[in-house]
C-alpha cells in the first residue's frame, strides 16, 4: 500500500475511476439526473423491453435488500459470539 502511494499508482486508479464517473457528473451538471443511477450504458440492450426491464429493476432491488439483511445477520452473529466468521467456519462441525 505504501509503495503504491509513493510510486503514484493510486493516482492512476483515482483518475480512471474519475473518468468512469464523468457521464454521471455531466448529467448532474445538466440537471437531468433522475435518481436511478442510469448513465446510459446498455451494451446488451436490456432496456429494449420496458416490461422485462421493470421486472429486472424490482429483482435488483430485492436482491440488494436481501444482501443487506444477510450482512446484518453476519454482523450480529459476530457481535453475539465475539468470533469472526472465518474463525467460526474453520471450527465447523456438521450435526
Secondary structure by P-SEA (a helix, b strand, c coil): caaaaaaaaaaaaaaaaaaaaaaaaaaaaacccccccccccccccccccaaaaaaaaaaaaaaaaaaaaaaaaaaaaaaaacccaaaaaaacccc
